[in-house]
Amino acid sequence: MILKILNDTEEKYYQKIGKNFYVSNSENNIKITVNSNTYRVITADRIKNKS
């Protein structure tokens, strides 16, 4: 599931800060943090809707 979200997310939603990549996908309401050296998923957080 995470791989599908990463593949479906446009590159403009990938952000590299320090040693991590941050990927935001509002369609699936998820933010994924990936280590840029090992490519391991560190966290997968739900994005709360601002309703």
mmCIF file as Biopython writes it, N, C-alpha, C and O atoms, coordinates in Angstrom:
data_model
#
loop_
_atom_site.group_PDB
_atom_site.id
_atom_site.type_symbol
_atom_site.label_atom_id
_atom_site.label_alt_id
_atom_site.label_comp_id
_atom_site.label_asym_id
_atom_site.label_entity_id
_atom_site.label_seq_id
_atom_site.pdbx_PDB_ins_code
_atom_site.Cartn_x
_atom_site.Cartn_y
_atom_site.Cartn_z
_atom_site.occupancy
_atom_site.B_iso_or_equiv
_atom_site.auth_seq_id
_atom_site.auth_asym_id
_atom_site.pdbx_PDB_model_num
ATOM 1   N N  . MET A ? 1  ? 0.825   -1.191 0.000  1.0 0.0 1  A 1 
ATOM 2   C CA . MET A ? 1  ? 0.000   0.000  0.000  1.0 0.0 1  A 1 
ATOM 3   C C  . MET A ? 1  ? 0.871   1.258  0.000  1.0 0.0 1  A 1 
ATOM 4   O O  . MET A ? 1  ? 0.599   2.205  -0.739 1.0 0.0 1  A 1 
ATOM 5   N N  . ILE A ? 2  ? 1.920   1.266  0.831  1.0 0.0 2  A 1 
ATOM 6   C CA . ILE A ? 2  ? 2.799   2.442  0.883  1.0 0.0 2  A 1 
ATOM 7   C C  . ILE A ? 2  ? 3.507   2.635  -0.445 1.0 0.0 2  A 1 
ATOM 8   O O  . ILE A ? 2  ? 3.632   3.765  -0.915 1.0 0.0 2  A 1 
ATOM 9   N N  . LEU A ? 3  ? 3.972   1.557  -1.060 1.0 0.0 3  A 1 
ATOM 10  C CA . LEU A ? 3  ? 4.647   1.654  -2.355 1.0 0.0 3  A 1 
ATOM 11  C C  . LEU A ? 3  ? 3.719   2.236  -3.411 1.0 0.0 3  A 1 
ATOM 12  O O  . LEU A ? 3  ? 4.146   3.051  -4.229 1.0 0.0 3  A 1 
ATOM 13  N N  . LYS A ? 4  ? 2.460   1.828  -3.401 1.0 0.0 4  A 1 
ATOM 14  C CA . LYS A ? 4  ? 1.487   2.361  -4.370 1.0 0.0 4  A 1 
ATOM 15  C C  . LYS A ? 4  ? 1.286   3.858  -4.156 1.0 0.0 4  A 1 
ATOM 16  O O  . LYS A ? 4  ? 1.225   4.619  -5.121 1.0 0.0 4  A 1 
ATOM 17  N N  . ILE A ? 5  ? 1.183   4.284  -2.901 1.0 0.0 5  A 1 
ATOM 18  C CA . ILE A ? 5  ? 1.012   5.710  -2.603 1.0 0.0 5  A 1 
ATOM 19  C C  . ILE A ? 5  ? 2.233   6.492  -3.057 1.0 0.0 5  A 1 
ATOM 20  O O  . ILE A ? 5  ? 2.092   7.564  -3.646 1.0 0.0 5  A 1 
ATOM 21  N N  . LEU A ? 6  ? 3.441   5.972  -2.791 1.0 0.0 6  A 1 
ATOM 22  C CA . LEU A ? 6  ? 4.665   6.653  -3.211 1.0 0.0 6  A 1 
ATOM 23  C C  . LEU A ? 6  ? 4.743   6.756  -4.732 1.0 0.0 6  A 1 
ATOM 24  O O  . LEU A ? 6  ? 5.150   7.792  -5.259 1.0 0.0 6  A 1 
ATOM 25  N N  . ASN A ? 7  ? 4.362   5.705  -5.439 1.0 0.0 7  A 1 
ATOM 26  C CA . ASN A ? 7  ? 4.390   5.726  -6.903 1.0 0.0 7  A 1 
ATOM 27  C C  . ASN A ? 7  ? 3.340   6.667  -7.484 1.0 0.0 7  A 1 
ATOM 28  O O  . ASN A ? 7  ? 3.584   7.304  -8.509 1.0 0.0 7  A 1 
ATOM 29  N N  . ASP A ? 8  ? 2.177   6.763  -6.845 1.0 0.0 8  A 1 
ATOM 30  C CA . ASP A ? 8  ? 1.089   7.594  -7.348 1.0 0.0 8  A 1 
ATOM 31  C C  . ASP A ? 8  ? 1.241   9.071  -7.004 1.0 0.0 8  A 1 
ATOM 32  O O  . ASP A ? 8  ? 0.575   9.915  -7.604 1.0 0.0 8  A 1 
ATOM 33  N N  . THR A ? 9  ? 2.106   9.394  -6.050 1.0 0.0 9  A 1 
ATOM 34  C CA . THR A ? 9  ? 2.286   10.777 -5.611 1.0 0.0 9  A 1 
ATOM 35  C C  . THR A ? 9  ? 3.206   11.522 -6.567 1.0 0.0 9  A 1 
ATOM 36  O O  . THR A ? 9  ? 4.278   11.029 -6.918 1.0 0.0 9  A 1 
ATOM 37  N N  . GLU A ? 10 ? 2.785   12.711 -6.987 1.0 0.0 10 A 1 
ATOM 38  C CA . GLU A ? 10 ? 3.592   13.527 -7.893 1.0 0.0 10 A 1 
ATOM 39  C C  . GLU A ? 10 ? 4.873   13.982 -7.195 1.0 0.0 10 A 1 
ATOM 40  O O  . GLU A ? 10 ? 4.907   14.143 -5.975 1.0 0.0 10 A 1 
ATOM 41  N N  . GLU A ? 11 ? 5.917   14.184 -7.985 1.0 0.0 11 A 1 
ATOM 42  C CA . GLU A ? 11 ? 7.228   14.549 -7.446 1.0 0.0 11 A 1 
ATOM 43  C C  . GLU A ? 11 ? 7.207   15.880 -6.691 1.0 0.0 11 A 1 
ATOM 44  O O  . GLU A ? 11 ? 8.013   16.086 -5.784 1.0 0.0 11 A 1 
ATOM 45  N N  . LYS A ? 12 ? 6.303   16.775 -7.053 1.0 0.0 12 A 1 
ATOM 46  C CA . LYS A ? 12 ? 6.256   18.073 -6.372 1.0 0.0 12 A 1 
ATOM 47  C C  . LYS A ? 12 ? 5.829   17.948 -4.907 1.0 0.0 12 A 1 
ATOM 48  O O  . LYS A ? 12 ? 5.999   18.894 -4.137 1.0 0.0 12 A 1 
ATOM 49  N N  . TYR A ? 13 ? 5.281   16.804 -4.512 1.0 0.0 13 A 1 
ATOM 50  C CA . TYR A ? 13 ? 4.882   16.582 -3.127 1.0 0.0 13 A 1 
ATOM 51  C C  . TYR A ? 13 ? 5.958   15.858 -2.317 1.0 0.0 13 A 1 
ATOM 52  O O  . TYR A ? 13 ? 5.741   15.515 -1.155 1.0 0.0 13 A 1 
ATOM 53  N N  . TYR A ? 14 ? 7.119   15.629 -2.938 1.0 0.0 14 A 1 
ATOM 54  C CA . TYR A ? 14 ? 8.271   15.062 -2.239 1.0 0.0 14 A 1 
ATOM 55  C C  . TYR A ? 14 ? 9.145   16.224 -1.787 1.0 0.0 14 A 1 
ATOM 56  O O  . TYR A ? 14 ? 9.421   17.139 -2.562 1.0 0.0 14 A 1 
ATOM 57  N N  . GLN A ? 15 ? 9.574   16.185 -0.540 1.0 0.0 15 A 1 
ATOM 58  C CA . GLN A ? 15 ? 10.408  17.258 -0.006 1.0 0.0 15 A 1 
ATOM 59  C C  . GLN A ? 15 ? 11.554  16.624 0.775  1.0 0.0 15 A 1 
ATOM 60  O O  . GLN A ? 15 ? 11.323  15.772 1.633  1.0 0.0 15 A 1 
ATOM 61  N N  . LYS A ? 16 ? 12.794  17.034 0.483  1.0 0.0 16 A 1 
ATOM 62  C CA . LYS A ? 16 ? 13.947  16.508 1.212  1.0 0.0 16 A 1 
ATOM 63  C C  . LYS A ? 16 ? 14.424  17.565 2.186  1.0 0.0 16 A 1 
ATOM 64  O O  . LYS A ? 16 ? 14.809  18.669 1.799  1.0 0.0 16 A 1 
ATOM 65  N N  . ILE A ? 17 ? 14.391  17.207 3.443  1.0 0.0 17 A 1 
ATOM 66  C CA . ILE A ? 17 ? 14.873  18.092 4.499  1.0 0.0 17 A 1 
ATOM 67  C C  . ILE A ? 17 ? 15.860  17.284 5.324  1.0 0.0 17 A 1 
ATOM 68  O O  . ILE A ? 17 ? 15.490  16.291 5.949  1.0 0.0 17 A 1 
ATOM 69  N N  . GLY A ? 18 ? 17.124  17.713 5.326  1.0 0.0 18 A 1 
ATOM 70  C CA . GLY A ? 18 ? 18.148  16.984 6.073  1.0 0.0 18 A 1 
ATOM 71  C C  . GLY A ? 18 ? 18.338  15.597 5.505  1.0 0.0 18 A 1 
ATOM 72  O O  . GLY A ? 18 ? 18.580  15.434 4.309  1.0 0.0 18 A 1 
ATOM 73  N N  . LYS A ? 19 ? 18.229  14.600 6.359  1.0 0.0 19 A 1 
ATOM 74  C CA . LYS A ? 19 ? 18.459  13.216 5.922  1.0 0.0 19 A 1 
ATOM 75  C C  . LYS A ? 19 ? 17.174  12.464 5.603  1.0 0.0 19 A 1 
ATOM 76  O O  . LYS A ? 19 ? 17.203  11.244 5.437  1.0 0.0 19 A 1 
ATOM 77  N N  . ASN A ? 20 ? 16.053  13.160 5.516  1.0 0.0 20 A 1 
ATOM 78  C CA . ASN A ? 20 ? 14.766  12.495 5.276  1.0 0.0 20 A 1 
ATOM 79  C C  . ASN A ? 20 ? 14.032  13.073 4.078  1.0 0.0 20 A 1 
ATOM 80  O O  . ASN A ? 20 ? 14.200  14.239 3.720  1.0 0.0 20 A 1 
ATOM 81  N N  . PHE A ? 21 ? 13.210  12.220 3.467  1.0 0.0 21 A 1 
ATOM 82  C CA . PHE A ? 21 ? 12.237  12.652 2.466  1.0 0.0 21 A 1 
ATOM 83  C C  . PHE A ? 21 ? 10.874  12.688 3.150  1.0 0.0 21 A 1 
ATOM 84  O O  . PHE A ? 21 ? 10.539  11.802 3.937  1.0 0.0 21 A 1 
ATOM 85  N N  . TYR A ? 22 ? 10.093  13.721 2.843  1.0 0.0 22 A 1 
ATOM 86  C CA . TYR A ? 22 ? 8.736   13.845 3.353  1.0 0.0 22 A 1 
ATOM 87  C C  . TYR A ? 22 ? 7.801   13.840 2.154  1.0 0.0 22 A 1 
ATOM 88  O O  . TYR A ? 22 ? 7.927   14.670 1.254  1.0 0.0 22 A 1 
ATOM 89  N N  . VAL A ? 23 ? 6.867   12.906 2.148  1.0 0.0 23 A 1 
ATOM 90  C CA . VAL A ? 23 ? 5.942   12.742 1.035  1.0 0.0 23 A 1 
ATOM 91  C C  . VAL A ? 23 ? 4.533   12.965 1.549  1.0 0.0 23 A 1 
ATOM 92  O O  . VAL A ? 23 ? 4.075   12.262 2.450  1.0 0.0 23 A 1 
ATOM 93  N N  . SER A ? 24 ? 3.846   13.945 0.976  1.0 0.0 24 A 1 
ATOM 94  C CA . SER A ? 24 ? 2.466   14.237 1.372  1.0 0.0 24 A 1 
ATOM 95  C C  . SER A ? 24 ? 1.529   13.843 0.241  1.0 0.0 24 A 1 
ATOM 96  O O  . SER A ? 24 ? 1.745   14.197 -0.918 1.0 0.0 24 A 1 
ATOM 97  N N  . ASN A ? 25 ? 0.490   13.107 0.596  1.0 0.0 25 A 1 
ATOM 98  C CA . ASN A ? 25 ? -0.511  12.692 -0.374 1.0 0.0 25 A 1 
ATOM 99  C C  . ASN A ? 25 ? -1.880  12.996 0.222  1.0 0.0 25 A 1 
ATOM 100 O O  . ASN A ? 25 ? -2.389  12.239 1.048  1.0 0.0 25 A 1 
ATOM 101 N N  . SER A ? 26 ? -2.471  14.110 -0.205 1.0 0.0 26 A 1 
ATOM 102 C CA . SER A ? 26 ? -3.755  14.538 0.366  1.0 0.0 26 A 1 
ATOM 103 C C  . SER A ? 26 ? -4.915  13.664 -0.128 1.0 0.0 26 A 1 
ATOM 104 O O  . SER A ? 26 ? -5.951  13.588 0.533  1.0 0.0 26 A 1 
ATOM 105 N N  . GLU A ? 27 ? -4.755  13.014 -1.267 1.0 0.0 27 A 1 
ATOM 106 C CA . GLU A ? 27 ? -5.810  12.126 -1.778 1.0 0.0 27 A 1 
ATOM 107 C C  . GLU A ? 27 ? -6.027  10.948 -0.825 1.0 0.0 27 A 1 
ATOM 108 O O  . GLU A ? 27 ? -7.159  10.514 -0.614 1.0 0.0 27 A 1 
ATOM 109 N N  . ASN A ? 28 ? -4.941  10.440 -0.255 1.0 0.0 28 A 1 
ATOM 110 C CA . ASN A ? 28 ? -5.016  9.322  0.688  1.0 0.0 28 A 1 
ATOM 111 C C  . ASN A ? 28 ? -4.877  9.777  2.140  1.0 0.0 28 A 1 
ATOM 112 O O  . ASN A ? 28 ? -4.833  8.949  3.049  1.0 0.0 28 A 1 
ATOM 113 N N  . ASN A ? 29 ? -4.808  11.092 2.358  1.0 0.0 29 A 1 
ATOM 114 C CA . ASN A ? 29 ? -4.679  11.680 3.706  1.0 0.0 29 A 1 
ATOM 115 C C  . ASN A ? 29 ? -3.523  11.062 4.483  1.0 0.0 29 A 1 
ATOM 116 O O  . ASN A ? 29 ? -3.700  10.595 5.608  1.0 0.0 29 A 1 
ATOM 117 N N  . ILE A ? 30 ? -2.326  11.063 3.870  1.0 0.0 30 A 1 
ATOM 118 C CA . ILE A ? 30 ? -1.181  10.437 4.520  1.0 0.0 30 A 1 
ATOM 119 C C  . ILE A ? 30 ? 0.092   11.256 4.265  1.0 0.0 30 A 1 
ATOM 120 O O  . ILE A ? 30 ? 0.267   11.840 3.195  1.0 0.0 30 A 1 
ATOM 121 N N  . LYS A ? 31 ? 0.964   11.284 5.259  1.0 0.0 31 A 1 
ATOM 122 C CA . LYS A ? 31 ? 2.292   11.878 5.129  1.0 0.0 31 A 1 
ATOM 123 C C  . LYS A ? 31 ? 3.295   10.800 5.517  1.0 0.0 31 A 1 
ATOM 124 O O  . LYS A ? 31 ? 3.210   10.236 6.608  1.0 0.0 31 A 1 
ATOM 125 N N  . ILE A ? 32 ? 4.244   10.510 4.632  1.0 0.0 32 A 1 
ATOM 126 C CA . ILE A ? 32 ? 5.209   9.446  4.844  1.0 0.0 32 A 1 
ATOM 127 C C  . ILE A ? 32 ? 6.600   10.056 4.974  1.0 0.0 32 A 1 
ATOM 128 O O  . ILE A ? 32 ? 6.991   10.901 4.169  1.0 0.0 32 A 1 
ATOM 129 N N  . THR A ? 33 ? 7.339   9.626  5.983  1.0 0.0 33 A 1 
ATOM 130 C CA . THR A ? 33 ? 8.720   10.057 6.185  1.0 0.0 33 A 1 
ATOM 131 C C  . THR A ? 33 ? 9.628   8.881  5.856  1.0 0.0 33 A 1 
ATOM 132 O O  . THR A ? 33 ? 9.458   7.780  6.381  1.0 0.0 33 A 1 
ATOM 133 N N  . VAL A ? 34 ? 10.614  9.136  4.963  1.0 0.0 34 A 1 
ATOM 134 C CA . VAL A ? 34 ? 11.517  8.083  4.499  1.0 0.0 34 A 1 
ATOM 135 C C  . VAL A ? 34 ? 12.961  8.548  4.705  1.0 0.0 34 A 1 
ATOM 136 O O  . VAL A ? 34 ? 13.298  9.684  4.370  1.0 0.0 34 A 1 
ATOM 137 N N  . ASN A ? 35 ? 13.807  7.683  5.250  1.0 0.0 35 A 1 
ATOM 138 C CA . ASN A ? 35 ? 15.227  7.985  5.414  1.0 0.0 35 A 1 
ATOM 139 C C  . ASN A ? 35 ? 15.868  8.019  4.034  1.0 0.0 35 A 1 
ATOM 140 O O  . ASN A ? 35 ? 15.688  7.088  3.250  1.0 0.0 35 A 1 
ATOM 141 N N  . SER A ? 36 ? 16.621  9.086  3.720  1.0 0.0 36 A 1 
ATOM 142 C CA . SER A ? 36 ? 17.191  9.238  2.378  1.0 0.0 36 A 1 
ATOM 143 C C  . SER A ? 36 ? 18.419  8.369  2.147  1.0 0.0 36 A 1 
ATOM 144 O O  . SER A ? 36 ? 18.819  8.181  0.998  1.0 0.0 36 A 1 
ATOM 145 N N  . ASN A ? 37 ? 19.030  7.834  3.197  1.0 0.0 37 A 1 
ATOM 146 C CA . ASN A ? 37 ? 20.199  6.965  3.031  1.0 0.0 37 A 1 
ATOM 147 C C  . ASN A ? 37 ? 19.799  5.504  2.863  1.0 0.0 37 A 1 
ATOM 148 O O  . ASN A ? 37 ? 20.336  4.806  2.003  1.0 0.0 37 A 1 
ATOM 149 N N  . THR A ? 38 ? 18.864  5.043  3.675  1.0 0.0 38 A 1 
ATOM 150 C CA . THR A ? 38 ? 18.474  3.626  3.667  1.0 0.0 38 A 1 
ATOM 151 C C  . THR A ? 38 ? 17.162  3.373  2.934  1.0 0.0 38 A 1 
ATOM 152 O O  . THR A ? 38 ? 16.838  2.228  2.618  1.0 0.0 38 A 1 
ATOM 153 N N  . TYR A ? 39 ? 16.400  4.441  2.661  1.0 0.0 39 A 1 
ATOM 154 C CA . TYR A ? 39 ? 15.074  4.366  2.035  1.0 0.0 39 A 1 
ATOM 155 C C  . TYR A ? 39 ? 14.075  3.580  2.883  1.0 0.0 39 A 1 
ATOM 156 O O  . TYR A ? 39 ? 13.105  3.030  2.361  1.0 0.0 39 A 1 
ATOM 157 N N  . ARG A ? 40 ? 14.311  3.532  4.166  1.0 0.0 40 A 1 
ATOM 158 C CA . ARG A ? 40 ? 13.355  2.893  5.074  1.0 0.0 40 A 1 
ATOM 159 C C  . ARG A ? 40 ? 12.271  3.882  5.455  1.0 0.0 40 A 1 
ATOM 160 O O  . ARG A ? 40 ? 12.532  5.071  5.641  1.0 0.0 40 A 1 
ATOM 161 N N  . VAL A ? 41 ? 11.060  3.380  5.567  1.0 0.0 41 A 1 
ATOM 162 C CA . VAL A ? 41 ? 9.952   4.212  6.031  1.0 0.0 41 A 1 
ATOM 163 C C  . VAL A ? 41 ? 10.107  4.410  7.534  1.0 0.0 41 A 1 
ATOM 164 O O  . VAL A ? 41 ? 10.203  3.446  8.294  1.0 0.0 41 A 1 
ATOM 165 N N  . ILE A ? 42 ? 10.130  5.669  7.949  1.0 0.0 42 A 1 
ATOM 166 C CA . ILE A ? 42 ? 10.269  5.998  9.366  1.0 0.0 42 A 1 
ATOM 167 C C  . ILE A ? 42 ? 8.896   6.126  10.001 1.0 0.0 42 A 1 
ATOM 168 O O  . ILE A ? 42 ? 8.619   5.512  11.032 1.0 0.0 42 A 1 
ATOM 169 N N  . THR A ? 43 ? 8.035   6.928  9.380  1.0 0.0 43 A 1 
ATOM 170 C CA . THR A ? 43 ? 6.676   7.098  9.893  1.0 0.0 43 A 1 
ATOM 171 C C  . THR A ? 43 ? 5.688   7.217  8.747  1.0 0.0 43 A 1 
ATOM 172 O O  . THR A ? 43 ? 6.048   7.609  7.637  1.0 0.0 43 A 1 
ATOM 173 N N  . ALA A ? 44 ? 4.455   6.878  9.024  1.0 0.0 44 A 1 
ATOM 174 C CA . ALA A ? 44 ? 3.340   7.101  8.121  1.0 0.0 44 A 1 
ATOM 175 C C  . ALA A ? 44 ? 2.223   7.687  8.981  1.0 0.0 44 A 1 
ATOM 176 O O  . ALA A ? 44 ? 1.624   6.992  9.802  1.0 0.0 44 A 1 
ATOM 177 N N  . ASP A ? 45 ? 1.953   8.976  8.778  1.0 0.0 45 A 1 
ATOM 178 C CA . ASP A ? 45 ? 0.988   9.704  9.604  1.0 0.0 45 A 1 
ATOM 179 C C  . ASP A ? 45 ? -0.232  10.080 8.787  1.0 0.0 45 A 1 
ATOM 180 O O  . ASP A ? 45 ? -0.136  10.371 7.595  1.0 0.0 45 A 1 
ATOM 181 N N  . ARG A ? 46 ? -1.372  10.069 9.440  1.0 0.0 46 A 1 
ATOM 182 C CA . ARG A ? 46 ? -2.613  10.510 8.815  1.0 0.0 46 A 1 
ATOM 183 C C  . ARG A ? 46 ? -2.659  12.023 8.827  1.0 0.0 46 A 1 
ATOM 184 O O  . ARG A ? 46 ? -2.337  12.651 9.835  1.0 0.0 46 A 1 
ATOM 185 N N  . ILE A ? 47 ? -3.059  12.612 7.710  1.0 0.0 47 A 1 
ATOM 186 C CA . ILE A ? 47 ? -3.269  14.058 7.626  1.0 0.0 47 A 1 
ATOM 187 C C  . ILE A ? 47 ? -4.710  14.323 7.998  1.0 0.0 47 A 1 
ATOM 188 O O  . ILE A ? 47 ? -5.628  13.763 7.398  1.0 0.0 47 A 1 
ATOM 189 N N  . LYS A ? 48 ? -4.909  15.179 8.989  1.0 0.0 48 A 1 
ATOM 190 C CA . LYS A ? 48 ? -6.276  15.505 9.415  1.0 0.0 48 A 1 
ATOM 191 C C  . LYS A ? 48 ? -6.865  16.550 8.489  1.0 0.0 48 A 1 
ATOM 192 O O  . LYS A ? 48 ? -6.194  17.511 8.113  1.0 0.0 48 A 1 
ATOM 193 N N  . ASN A ? 49 ? -8.127  16.355 8.124  1.0 0.0 49 A 1 
ATOM 194 C CA . ASN A ? 49 ? -8.845  17.327 7.299  1.0 0.0 49 A 1 
ATOM 195 C C  . ASN A ? 49 ? -9.152  18.567 8.104  1.0 0.0 49 A 1 
ATOM 196 O O  . ASN A ? 49 ? -9.471  18.486 9.291  1.0 0.0 49 A 1 
ATOM 197 N N  . LYS A ? 50 ? -9.055  19.731 7.450  1.0 0.0 50 A 1 
ATOM 198 C CA . LYS A ? 50 ? -9.353  20.997 8.116  1.0 0.0 50 A 1 
ATOM 199 C C  . LYS A ? 50 ? -10.801 21.374 7.853  1.0 0.0 50 A 1 
ATOM 200 O O  . LYS A ? 50 ? -11.071 22.305 7.095  1.0 0.0 50 A 1 
ATOM 201 N N  . SER A ? 51 ? -11.722 20.669 8.464  1.0 0.0 51 A 1 
ATOM 202 C CA . SER A ? 51 ? -13.156 20.917 8.256  1.0 0.0 51 A 1 
ATOM 203 C C  . SER A ? 51 ? -13.751 21.663 9.414  1.0 0.0 51 A 1 
ATOM 204 O O  . SER A ? 51 ? -14.946 21.958 9.410  1.0 0.0 51 A 1 
#
